[in-house]
Every structure is written in structure tokens, then in C-alpha cells.
Amino acid sequence: MDCEQLAPLYEEYALGVLEAEERAEVEAHLARHCAQCTPGIEKARWVVAQLAHVSPEAQPPESLKGKILDAAISRAKPA
Ligand SMILES: [Zn+2]
């Protein structure tokens, strides 16, 4: 996988909903300290952390929340 293929997986990786094979690809890529994907994953982790601690005063944009939840739900379903 290259950076372009990994970019859509950042949030799912951060959520821990990637399939083992994809997760291994992401981890192998991050092990090379990719200058593009490392900050991308960090940002995704931050977003996921915000969702985990969501409060009425600090709502993430609905579009972003919906995108992440959709990803989590679609991944959770058996193929
Ligand atoms: Zn990369």
C-alpha cells in the first residue's frame, strides 16, 4: 500500500476497526516513519479521542462524526 491507499484508513485504524491484514499494512507503513501518514494517523487518533470524550460544549462537526461512525459500522458488519 502507498500513502494514497492508506489515507482513507487512518480513522478506521485509529478506531481499531481495521481488519488484521489492513492493520498490518498500516503498521508496516508507519514503521518506516512516513512523513505523510504518521501525522495523518496522529490526527485521526486525536479525532477519535475527541469523539470518545464528546461533551455538549465540544461537539465535533456532525459530518465528521457521521463519517467516522459510518466507517466503524460498515467495518463491523461481516462482509
Ligand atoms: Zn505514507
PDB file of the backbone (N, CA, C, O) and the ligand in Angstrom, with CONECT records:
HET     ZN  A 101       1
ATOM      1  N   MET A   1       0.848  -1.201   0.000  1.00  0.00           N
ATOM      2  CA  MET A   1       0.000   0.000   0.000  1.00  0.00           C
ATOM      3  C   MET A   1       0.877   1.242   0.000  1.00  0.00           C
ATOM      4  O   MET A   1       1.920   1.285   0.652  1.00  0.00           O
ATOM      5  N   ASP A   2       0.435   2.254  -0.744  1.00  0.00           N
ATOM      6  CA  ASP A   2       1.135   3.528  -0.672  1.00  0.00           C
ATOM      7  C   ASP A   2       0.288   4.524   0.134  1.00  0.00           C
ATOM      8  O   ASP A   2      -0.798   4.201   0.617  1.00  0.00           O
ATOM      9  N   CYS A   3       0.829   5.750   0.259  1.00  0.00           N
ATOM     10  CA  CYS A   3       0.184   6.742   1.125  1.00  0.00           C
ATOM     11  C   CYS A   3      -1.256   7.029   0.684  1.00  0.00           C
ATOM     12  O   CYS A   3      -2.151   7.189   1.514  1.00  0.00           O
ATOM     13  N   GLU A   4      -1.461   7.090  -0.622  1.00  0.00           N
ATOM     14  CA  GLU A   4      -2.801   7.405  -1.126  1.00  0.00           C
ATOM     15  C   GLU A   4      -3.800   6.329  -0.730  1.00  0.00           C
ATOM     16  O   GLU A   4      -4.957   6.623  -0.431  1.00  0.00           O
ATOM     17  N   GLN A   5      -3.350   5.098  -0.732  1.00  0.00           N
ATOM     18  CA  GLN A   5      -4.248   3.999  -0.364  1.00  0.00           C
ATOM     19  C   GLN A   5      -4.489   3.955   1.146  1.00  0.00           C
ATOM     20  O   GLN A   5      -5.546   3.523   1.606  1.00  0.00           O
ATOM     21  N   LEU A   6      -3.497   4.406   1.902  1.00  0.00           N
ATOM     22  CA  LEU A   6      -3.626   4.362   3.363  1.00  0.00           C
ATOM     23  C   LEU A   6      -4.457   5.509   3.907  1.00  0.00           C
ATOM     24  O   LEU A   6      -5.099   5.368   4.948  1.00  0.00           O
ATOM     25  N   ALA A   7      -4.454   6.645   3.215  1.00  0.00           N
ATOM     26  CA  ALA A   7      -5.117   7.848   3.742  1.00  0.00           C
ATOM     27  C   ALA A   7      -6.558   7.597   4.187  1.00  0.00           C
ATOM     28  O   ALA A   7      -6.943   8.064   5.259  1.00  0.00           O
ATOM     29  N   PRO A   8      -7.370   6.877   3.405  1.00  0.00           N
ATOM     30  CA  PRO A   8      -8.759   6.670   3.853  1.00  0.00           C
ATOM     31  C   PRO A   8      -8.873   5.731   5.063  1.00  0.00           C
ATOM     32  O   PRO A   8      -9.943   5.602   5.659  1.00  0.00           O
ATOM     33  N   LEU A   9      -7.774   5.087   5.411  1.00  0.00           N
ATOM     34  CA  LEU A   9      -7.822   4.097   6.504  1.00  0.00           C
ATOM     35  C   LEU A   9      -7.404   4.669   7.845  1.00  0.00           C
ATOM     36  O   LEU A   9      -7.541   4.002   8.870  1.00  0.00           O
ATOM     37  N   TYR A  10      -6.891   5.905   7.856  1.00  0.00           N
ATOM     38  CA  TYR A  10      -6.368   6.471   9.110  1.00  0.00           C
ATOM     39  C   TYR A  10      -7.376   6.369  10.251  1.00  0.00           C
ATOM     40  O   TYR A  10      -7.067   5.883  11.339  1.00  0.00           O
ATOM     41  N   GLU A  11      -8.603   6.848   9.968  1.00  0.00           N
ATOM     42  CA  GLU A  11      -9.589   6.914  11.051  1.00  0.00           C
ATOM     43  C   GLU A  11     -10.006   5.522  11.504  1.00  0.00           C
ATOM     44  O   GLU A  11     -10.199   5.269  12.693  1.00  0.00           O
ATOM     45  N   GLU A  12     -10.140   4.629  10.536  1.00  0.00           N
ATOM     46  CA  GLU A  12     -10.523   3.271  10.904  1.00  0.00           C
ATOM     47  C   GLU A  12      -9.407   2.596  11.700  1.00  0.00           C
ATOM     48  O   GLU A  12      -9.669   1.831  12.628  1.00  0.00           O
ATOM     49  N   TYR A  13      -8.168   2.886  11.328  1.00  0.00           N
ATOM     50  CA  TYR A  13      -7.030   2.361  12.087  1.00  0.00           C
ATOM     51  C   TYR A  13      -7.061   2.897  13.515  1.00  0.00           C
ATOM     52  O   TYR A  13      -6.887   2.155  14.482  1.00  0.00           O
ATOM     53  N   ALA A  14      -7.290   4.218  13.623  1.00  0.00           N
ATOM     54  CA  ALA A  14      -7.312   4.840  14.949  1.00  0.00           C
ATOM     55  C   ALA A  14      -8.456   4.296  15.798  1.00  0.00           C
ATOM     56  O   ALA A  14      -8.340   4.176  17.017  1.00  0.00           O
ATOM     57  N   LEU A  15      -9.554   3.971  15.137  1.00  0.00           N
ATOM     58  CA  LEU A  15     -10.707   3.412  15.849  1.00  0.00           C
ATOM     59  C   LEU A  15     -10.489   1.940  16.225  1.00  0.00           C
ATOM     60  O   LEU A  15     -11.185   1.398  17.084  1.00  0.00           O
ATOM     61  N   GLY A  16      -9.525   1.313  15.574  1.00  0.00           N
ATOM     62  CA  GLY A  16      -9.271  -0.100  15.846  1.00  0.00           C
ATOM     63  C   GLY A  16     -10.253  -1.025  15.145  1.00  0.00           C
ATOM     64  O   GLY A  16     -10.492  -2.143  15.601  1.00  0.00           O
ATOM     65  N   VAL A  17     -10.823  -0.562  14.034  1.00  0.00           N
ATOM     66  CA  VAL A  17     -11.826  -1.379  13.345  1.00  0.00           C
ATOM     67  C   VAL A  17     -11.302  -1.960  12.028  1.00  0.00           C
ATOM     68  O   VAL A  17     -12.051  -2.600  11.290  1.00  0.00           O
ATOM     69  N   LEU A  18     -10.030  -1.738  11.736  1.00  0.00           N
ATOM     70  CA  LEU A  18      -9.470  -2.324  10.513  1.00  0.00           C
ATOM     71  C   LEU A  18      -9.335  -3.836  10.662  1.00  0.00           C
ATOM     72  O   LEU A  18      -9.127  -4.359  11.757  1.00  0.00           O
ATOM     73  N   GLU A  19      -9.461  -4.516   9.529  1.00  0.00           N
ATOM     74  CA  GLU A  19      -9.200  -5.948   9.541  1.00  0.00           C
ATOM     75  C   GLU A  19      -7.706  -6.167   9.748  1.00  0.00           C
ATOM     76  O   GLU A  19      -6.887  -5.302   9.434  1.00  0.00           O
ATOM     77  N   ALA A  20      -7.367  -7.333  10.278  1.00  0.00           N
ATOM     78  CA  ALA A  20      -5.982  -7.612  10.669  1.00  0.00           C
ATOM     79  C   ALA A  20      -5.003  -7.356   9.533  1.00  0.00           C
ATOM     80  O   ALA A  20      -3.918  -6.816   9.751  1.00  0.00           O
ATOM     81  N   GLU A  21      -5.385  -7.741   8.327  1.00  0.00           N
ATOM     82  CA  GLU A  21      -4.476  -7.607   7.184  1.00  0.00           C
ATOM     83  C   GLU A  21      -4.181  -6.144   6.878  1.00  0.00           C
ATOM     84  O   GLU A  21      -3.039  -5.764   6.621  1.00  0.00           O
ATOM     85  N   GLU A  22      -5.255  -5.316   6.912  1.00  0.00           N
ATOM     86  CA  GLU A  22      -5.080  -3.891   6.644  1.00  0.00           C
ATOM     87  C   GLU A  22      -4.311  -3.221   7.772  1.00  0.00           C
ATOM     88  O   GLU A  22      -3.464  -2.359   7.537  1.00  0.00           O
ATOM     89  N   ARG A  23      -4.614  -3.625   8.995  1.00  0.00           N
ATOM     90  CA  ARG A  23      -3.923  -3.040  10.145  1.00  0.00           C
ATOM     91  C   ARG A  23      -2.422  -3.331  10.047  1.00  0.00           C
ATOM     92  O   ARG A  23      -1.592  -2.469  10.338  1.00  0.00           O
ATOM     93  N   ALA A  24      -2.093  -4.539   9.639  1.00  0.00           N
ATOM     94  CA  ALA A  24      -0.682  -4.911   9.487  1.00  0.00           C
ATOM     95  C   ALA A  24      -0.012  -4.050   8.419  1.00  0.00           C
ATOM     96  O   ALA A  24       1.147  -3.662   8.563  1.00  0.00           O
ATOM     97  N   GLU A  25      -0.749  -3.754   7.344  1.00  0.00           N
ATOM     98  CA  GLU A  25      -0.209  -2.898   6.282  1.00  0.00           C
ATOM     99  C   GLU A  25       0.075  -1.504   6.822  1.00  0.00           C
ATOM    100  O   GLU A  25       1.132  -0.929   6.560  1.00  0.00           O
ATOM    101  N   VAL A  26      -0.880  -0.965   7.582  1.00  0.00           N
ATOM    102  CA  VAL A  26      -0.718   0.374   8.142  1.00  0.00           C
ATOM    103  C   VAL A  26       0.469   0.386   9.093  1.00  0.00           C
ATOM    104  O   VAL A  26       1.294   1.298   9.051  1.00  0.00           O
ATOM    105  N   GLU A  27       0.557  -0.623   9.946  1.00  0.00           N
ATOM    106  CA  GLU A  27       1.636  -0.642  10.930  1.00  0.00           C
ATOM    107  C   GLU A  27       3.004  -0.778  10.254  1.00  0.00           C
ATOM    108  O   GLU A  27       3.977  -0.151  10.674  1.00  0.00           O
ATOM    109  N   ALA A  28       3.068  -1.589   9.220  1.00  0.00           N
ATOM    110  CA  ALA A  28       4.324  -1.745   8.484  1.00  0.00           C
ATOM    111  C   ALA A  28       4.734  -0.422   7.843  1.00  0.00           C
ATOM    112  O   ALA A  28       5.912  -0.066   7.806  1.00  0.00           O
ATOM    113  N   HIS A  29       3.737   0.291   7.343  1.00  0.00           N
ATOM    114  CA  HIS A  29       3.993   1.586   6.704  1.00  0.00           C
ATOM    115  C   HIS A  29       4.453   2.599   7.749  1.00  0.00           C
ATOM    116  O   HIS A  29       5.420   3.326   7.520  1.00  0.00           O
ATOM    117  N   LEU A  30       3.781   2.652   8.878  1.00  0.00           N
ATOM    118  CA  LEU A  30       4.142   3.602   9.934  1.00  0.00           C
ATOM    119  C   LEU A  30       5.519   3.288  10.508  1.00  0.00           C
ATOM    120  O   LEU A  30       6.221   4.188  10.969  1.00  0.00           O
ATOM    121  N   ALA A  31       5.906   2.017  10.482  1.00  0.00           N
ATOM    122  CA  ALA A  31       7.218   1.625  11.000  1.00  0.00           C
ATOM    123  C   ALA A  31       8.341   2.269  10.201  1.00  0.00           C
ATOM    124  O   ALA A  31       9.474   2.375  10.670  1.00  0.00           O
ATOM    125  N   ARG A  32       8.003   2.705   8.967  1.00  0.00           N
ATOM    126  CA  ARG A  32       9.004   3.385   8.137  1.00  0.00           C
ATOM    127  C   ARG A  32       8.971   4.898   8.365  1.00  0.00           C
ATOM    128  O   ARG A  32       9.627   5.653   7.647  1.00  0.00           O
ATOM    129  N   HIS A  33       8.208   5.334   9.361  1.00  0.00           N
ATOM    130  CA  HIS A  33       8.140   6.758   9.735  1.00  0.00           C
ATOM    131  C   HIS A  33       7.777   7.634   8.540  1.00  0.00           C
ATOM    132  O   HIS A  33       8.429   8.645   8.281  1.00  0.00           O
ATOM    133  N   CYS A  34       6.760   7.248   7.837  1.00  0.00           N
ATOM    134  CA  CYS A  34       6.294   8.018   6.689  1.00  0.00           C
ATOM    135  C   CYS A  34       5.919   9.432   7.125  1.00  0.00           C
ATOM    136  O   CYS A  34       5.160   9.623   8.074  1.00  0.00           O
ATOM    137  N   ALA A  35       6.466  10.420   6.412  1.00  0.00           N
ATOM    138  CA  ALA A  35       6.253  11.825   6.782  1.00  0.00           C
ATOM    139  C   ALA A  35       4.821  12.273   6.504  1.00  0.00           C
ATOM    140  O   ALA A  35       4.376  13.290   7.036  1.00  0.00           O
ATOM    141  N   GLN A  36       4.107  11.532   5.687  1.00  0.00           N
ATOM    142  CA  GLN A  36       2.725  11.897   5.360  1.00  0.00           C
ATOM    143  C   GLN A  36       1.737  11.153   6.264  1.00  0.00           C
ATOM    144  O   GLN A  36       0.794  11.752   6.779  1.00  0.00           O
ATOM    145  N   CYS A  37       1.953   9.862   6.453  1.00  0.00           N
ATOM    146  CA  CYS A  37       0.973   9.053   7.167  1.00  0.00           C
ATOM    147  C   CYS A  37       1.116   9.156   8.683  1.00  0.00           C
ATOM    148  O   CYS A  37       0.122   9.037   9.400  1.00  0.00           O
ATOM    149  N   THR A  38       2.326   9.374   9.182  1.00  0.00           N
ATOM    150  CA  THR A  38       2.499   9.470  10.631  1.00  0.00           C
ATOM    151  C   THR A  38       1.658  10.609  11.205  1.00  0.00           C
ATOM    152  O   THR A  38       0.899  10.384  12.148  1.00  0.00           O
ATOM    153  N   PRO A  39       1.770  11.845  10.656  1.00  0.00           N
ATOM    154  CA  PRO A  39       0.885  12.903  11.178  1.00  0.00           C
ATOM    155  C   PRO A  39      -0.583  12.640  10.868  1.00  0.00           C
ATOM    156  O   PRO A  39      -1.461  13.044  11.631  1.00  0.00           O
ATOM    157  N   GLY A  40      -0.851  11.976   9.770  1.00  0.00           N
ATOM    158  CA  GLY A  40      -2.245  11.654   9.427  1.00  0.00           C
ATOM    159  C   GLY A  40      -2.877  10.748  10.465  1.00  0.00           C
ATOM    160  O   GLY A  40      -4.025  10.950  10.861  1.00  0.00           O
ATOM    161  N   ILE A  41      -2.128   9.750  10.904  1.00  0.00           N
ATOM    162  CA  ILE A  41      -2.612   8.830  11.937  1.00  0.00           C
ATOM    163  C   ILE A  41      -2.748   9.560  13.267  1.00  0.00           C
ATOM    164  O   ILE A  41      -3.703   9.341  14.012  1.00  0.00           O
ATOM    165  N   GLU A  42      -1.784  10.427  13.556  1.00  0.00           N
ATOM    166  CA  GLU A  42      -1.859  11.200  14.806  1.00  0.00           C
ATOM    167  C   GLU A  42      -3.136  12.032  14.839  1.00  0.00           C
ATOM    168  O   GLU A  42      -3.817  12.108  15.863  1.00  0.00           O
ATOM    169  N   LYS A  43      -3.448  12.648  13.716  1.00  0.00           N
ATOM    170  CA  LYS A  43      -4.656  13.471  13.641  1.00  0.00           C
ATOM    171  C   LYS A  43      -5.905  12.593  13.808  1.00  0.00           C
ATOM    172  O   LYS A  43      -6.846  12.961  14.511  1.00  0.00           O
ATOM    173  N   ALA A  44      -5.896  11.450  13.161  1.00  0.00           N
ATOM    174  CA  ALA A  44      -7.042  10.550  13.273  1.00  0.00           C
ATOM    175  C   ALA A  44      -7.225  10.083  14.714  1.00  0.00           C
ATOM    176  O   ALA A  44      -8.350   9.976  15.202  1.00  0.00           O
ATOM    177  N   ARG A  45      -6.115   9.808  15.388  1.00  0.00           N
ATOM    178  CA  ARG A  45      -6.194   9.400  16.794  1.00  0.00           C
ATOM    179  C   ARG A  45      -6.783  10.525  17.647  1.00  0.00           C
ATOM    180  O   ARG A  45      -7.562  10.288  18.570  1.00  0.00           O
ATOM    181  N   TRP A  46      -6.391  11.744  17.312  1.00  0.00           N
ATOM    182  CA  TRP A  46      -6.911  12.897  18.048  1.00  0.00           C
ATOM    183  C   TRP A  46      -8.423  12.994  17.856  1.00  0.00           C
ATOM    184  O   TRP A  46      -9.172  13.201  18.811  1.00  0.00           O
ATOM    185  N   VAL A  47      -8.857  12.841  16.604  1.00  0.00           N
ATOM    186  CA  VAL A  47     -10.294  12.914  16.299  1.00  0.00           C
ATOM    187  C   VAL A  47     -11.045  11.840  17.079  1.00  0.00           C
ATOM    188  O   VAL A  47     -12.090  12.107  17.672  1.00  0.00           O
ATOM    189  N   VAL A  48     -10.509  10.633  17.072  1.00  0.00           N
ATOM    190  CA  VAL A  48     -11.163   9.529  17.776  1.00  0.00           C
ATOM    191  C   VAL A  48     -11.222   9.816  19.276  1.00  0.00           C
ATOM    192  O   VAL A  48     -12.221   9.528  19.935  1.00  0.00           O
ATOM    193  N   ALA A  49     -10.138  10.387  19.805  1.00  0.00           N
ATOM    194  CA  ALA A  49     -10.113  10.724  21.232  1.00  0.00           C
ATOM    195  C   ALA A  49     -11.178  11.768  21.555  1.00  0.00           C
ATOM    196  O   ALA A  49     -11.823  11.706  22.601  1.00  0.00           O
ATOM    197  N   GLN A  50     -11.355  12.728  20.645  1.00  0.00           N
ATOM    198  CA  GLN A  50     -12.385  13.741  20.873  1.00  0.00           C
ATOM    199  C   GLN A  50     -13.767  13.105  20.892  1.00  0.00           C
ATOM    200  O   GLN A  50     -14.613  13.468  21.710  1.00  0.00           O
ATOM    201  N   LEU A  51     -13.994  12.168  19.999  1.00  0.00           N
ATOM    202  CA  LEU A  51     -15.296  11.504  19.934  1.00  0.00           C
ATOM    203  C   LEU A  51     -15.561  10.716  21.210  1.00  0.00           C
ATOM    204  O   LEU A  51     -16.697  10.619  21.674  1.00  0.00           O
ATOM    205  N   ALA A  52     -14.489  10.153  21.770  1.00  0.00           N
ATOM    206  CA  ALA A  52     -14.644   9.346  22.973  1.00  0.00           C
ATOM    207  C   ALA A  52     -15.001  10.209  24.175  1.00  0.00           C
ATOM    208  O   ALA A  52     -15.617   9.735  25.130  1.00  0.00           O
ATOM    209  N   HIS A  53     -14.615  11.463  24.122  1.00  0.00           N
ATOM    210  CA  HIS A  53     -14.850  12.355  25.257  1.00  0.00           C
ATOM    211  C   HIS A  53     -15.781  13.492  24.860  1.00  0.00           C
ATOM    212  O   HIS A  53     -15.639  14.628  25.313  1.00  0.00           O
ATOM    213  N   VAL A  54     -16.725  13.156  24.009  1.00  0.00           N
ATOM    214  CA  VAL A  54     -17.585  14.202  23.484  1.00  0.00           C
ATOM    215  C   VAL A  54     -18.459  14.775  24.602  1.00  0.00           C
ATOM    216  O   VAL A  54     -18.982  14.051  25.449  1.00  0.00           O
ATOM    217  N   SER A  55     -18.595  16.089  24.570  1.00  0.00           N
ATOM    218  CA  SER A  55     -19.445  16.774  25.544  1.00  0.00           C
ATOM    219  C   SER A  55     -20.296  17.780  24.797  1.00  0.00           C
ATOM    220  O   SER A  55     -19.973  18.146  23.667  1.00  0.00           O
ATOM    221  N   PRO A  56     -21.381  18.233  25.410  1.00  0.00           N
ATOM    222  CA  PRO A  56     -22.261  19.189  24.703  1.00  0.00           C
ATOM    223  C   PRO A  56     -21.529  20.461  24.311  1.00  0.00           C
ATOM    224  O   PRO A  56     -21.892  21.104  23.326  1.00  0.00           O
ATOM    225  N   GLU A  57     -20.515  20.830  25.060  1.00  0.00           N
ATOM    226  CA  GLU A  57     -19.783  22.060  24.758  1.00  0.00           C
ATOM    227  C   GLU A  57     -18.800  21.873  23.615  1.00  0.00           C
ATOM    228  O   GLU A  57     -18.382  22.844  22.983  1.00  0.00           O
ATOM    229  N   ALA A  58     -18.431  20.627  23.349  1.00  0.00           N
ATOM    230  CA  ALA A  58     -17.380  20.373  22.359  1.00  0.00           C
ATOM    231  C   ALA A  58     -17.824  19.298  21.385  1.00  0.00           C
ATOM    232  O   ALA A  58     -17.221  18.227  21.315  1.00  0.00           O
ATOM    233  N   GLN A  59     -18.865  19.581  20.641  1.00  0.00           N
ATOM    234  CA  GLN A  59     -19.350  18.626  19.652  1.00  0.00           C
ATOM    235  C   GLN A  59     -18.457  18.664  18.408  1.00  0.00           C
ATOM    236  O   GLN A  59     -18.162  19.745  17.898  1.00  0.00           O
ATOM    237  N   PRO A  60     -18.034  17.523  17.925  1.00  0.00           N
ATOM    238  CA  PRO A  60     -17.349  17.530  16.629  1.00  0.00           C
ATOM    239  C   PRO A  60     -18.378  17.820  15.543  1.00  0.00           C
ATOM    240  O   PRO A  60     -19.573  17.608  15.750  1.00  0.00           O
ATOM    241  N   PRO A  61     -17.929  18.297  14.402  1.00  0.00           N
ATOM    242  CA  PRO A  61     -18.883  18.521  13.319  1.00  0.00           C
ATOM    243  C   PRO A  61     -19.628  17.229  13.011  1.00  0.00           C
ATOM    244  O   PRO A  61     -19.029  16.155  12.960  1.00  0.00           O
ATOM    245  N   GLU A  62     -20.928  17.339  12.807  1.00  0.00           N
ATOM    246  CA  GLU A  62     -21.735  16.140  12.561  1.00  0.00           C
ATOM    247  C   GLU A  62     -21.220  15.359  11.358  1.00  0.00           C
ATOM    248  O   GLU A  62     -21.253  14.129  11.345  1.00  0.00           O
ATOM    249  N   SER A  63     -20.742  16.086  10.343  1.00  0.00           N
ATOM    250  CA  SER A  63     -20.294  15.395   9.134  1.00  0.00           C
ATOM    251  C   SER A  63     -19.110  14.488   9.447  1.00  0.00           C
ATOM    252  O   SER A  63     -19.022  13.367   8.945  1.00  0.00           O
ATOM    253  N   LEU A  64     -18.198  14.991  10.287  1.00  0.00           N
ATOM    254  CA  LEU A  64     -17.016  14.206  10.632  1.00  0.00           C
ATOM    255  C   LEU A  64     -17.403  13.024  11.510  1.00  0.00           C
ATOM    256  O   LEU A  64     -16.953  11.897  11.301  1.00  0.00           O
ATOM    257  N   LYS A  65     -18.239  13.305  12.488  1.00  0.00           N
ATOM    258  CA  LYS A  65     -18.705  12.241  13.383  1.00  0.00           C
ATOM    259  C   LYS A  65     -19.409  11.145  12.574  1.00  0.00           C
ATOM    260  O   LYS A  65     -19.184   9.952  12.780  1.00  0.00           O
ATOM    261  N   GLY A  66     -20.265  11.587  11.651  1.00  0.00           N
ATOM    262  CA  GLY A  66     -21.010  10.632  10.841  1.00  0.00           C
ATOM    263  C   GLY A  66     -20.092   9.793   9.974  1.00  0.00           C
ATOM    264  O   GLY A  66     -20.313   8.594   9.802  1.00  0.00           O
ATOM    265  N   LYS A  67     -19.068  10.419   9.432  1.00  0.00           N
ATOM    266  CA  LYS A  67     -18.126   9.706   8.569  1.00  0.00           C
ATOM    267  C   LYS A  67     -17.415   8.614   9.356  1.00  0.00           C
ATOM    268  O   LYS A  67     -17.259   7.487   8.886  1.00  0.00           O
ATOM    269  N   ILE A  68     -16.991   8.968  10.558  1.00  0.00           N
ATOM    270  CA  ILE A  68     -16.260   8.002  11.377  1.00  0.00           C
ATOM    271  C   ILE A  68     -17.177   6.875  11.840  1.00  0.00           C
ATOM    272  O   ILE A  68     -16.805   5.702  11.819  1.00  0.00           O
ATOM    273  N   LEU A  69     -18.371   7.252  12.256  1.00  0.00           N
ATOM    274  CA  LEU A  69     -19.298   6.225  12.719  1.00  0.00           C
ATOM    275  C   LEU A  69     -19.691   5.304  11.571  1.00  0.00           C
ATOM    276  O   LEU A  69     -19.785   4.091  11.754  1.00  0.00           O
ATOM    277  N   ASP A  70     -19.921   5.872  10.390  1.00  0.00           N
ATOM    278  CA  ASP A  70     -20.244   5.051   9.227  1.00  0.00           C
ATOM    279  C   ASP A  70     -19.129   4.064   8.945  1.00  0.00           C
ATOM    280  O   ASP A  70     -19.375   2.893   8.653  1.00  0.00           O
ATOM    281  N   ALA A  71     -17.897   4.552   9.036  1.00  0.00           N
ATOM    282  CA  ALA A  71     -16.750   3.684   8.779  1.00  0.00           C
ATOM    283  C   ALA A  71     -16.717   2.554   9.806  1.00  0.00           C
ATOM    284  O   ALA A  71     -16.484   1.395   9.463  1.00  0.00           O
ATOM    285  N   ALA A  72     -16.950   2.900  11.047  1.00  0.00           N
ATOM    286  CA  ALA A  72     -16.919   1.901  12.106  1.00  0.00           C
ATOM    287  C   ALA A  72     -18.013   0.878  11.910  1.00  0.00           C
ATOM    288  O   ALA A  72     -17.789  -0.321  12.075  1.00  0.00           O
ATOM    289  N   ILE A  73     -19.200   1.347  11.557  1.00  0.00           N
ATOM    290  CA  ILE A  73     -20.340   0.453  11.398  1.00  0.00           C
ATOM    291  C   ILE A  73     -20.138  -0.457  10.187  1.00  0.00           C
ATOM    292  O   ILE A  73     -20.380  -1.662  10.260  1.00  0.00           O
ATOM    293  N   SER A  74     -19.692   0.132   9.071  1.00  0.00           N
ATOM    294  CA  SER A  74     -19.535  -0.690   7.872  1.00  0.00           C
ATOM    295  C   SER A  74     -18.446  -1.739   8.070  1.00  0.00           C
ATOM    296  O   SER A  74     -18.526  -2.845   7.535  1.00  0.00           O
ATOM    297  N   ARG A  75     -17.422  -1.373   8.851  1.00  0.00           N
ATOM    298  CA  ARG A  75     -16.350  -2.329   9.115  1.00  0.00           C
ATOM    299  C   ARG A  75     -16.803  -3.416  10.085  1.00  0.00           C
ATOM    300  O   ARG A  75     -16.328  -4.550  10.023  1.00  0.00           O
ATOM    301  N   ALA A  76     -17.713  -3.067  10.969  1.00  0.00           N
ATOM    302  CA  ALA A  76     -18.141  -4.020  11.984  1.00  0.00           C
ATOM    303  C   ALA A  76     -19.028  -5.110  11.403  1.00  0.00           C
ATOM    304  O   ALA A  76     -19.126  -6.209  11.950  1.00  0.00           O
ATOM    305  N   LYS A  77     -19.673  -4.789  10.282  1.00  0.00           N
ATOM    306  CA  LYS A  77     -20.558  -5.775   9.659  1.00  0.00           C
ATOM    307  C   LYS A  77     -19.736  -6.844   8.938  1.00  0.00           C
ATOM    308  O   LYS A  77     -18.713  -6.540   8.323  1.00  0.00           O
ATOM    309  N   PRO A  78     -20.180  -8.071   9.016  1.00  0.00           N
ATOM    310  CA  PRO A  78     -19.469  -9.112   8.237  1.00  0.00           C
ATOM    311  C   PRO A  78     -19.602  -8.829   6.750  1.00  0.00           C
ATOM    312  O   PRO A  78     -20.647  -8.366   6.294  1.00  0.00           O
ATOM    313  N   ALA A  79     -18.551  -9.105   5.998  1.00  0.00           N
ATOM    314  CA  ALA A  79     -18.548  -8.811   4.564  1.00  0.00           C
ATOM    315  C   ALA A  79     -19.585  -9.652   3.839  1.00  0.00           C
ATOM    316  O   ALA A  79     -19.728  -9.541   2.621  1.00  0.00           O
TER     317      ALA A  79
HETATM  318 ZN    ZN A 101       2.676   7.081   3.917  1.00  0.00          ZN2+
END
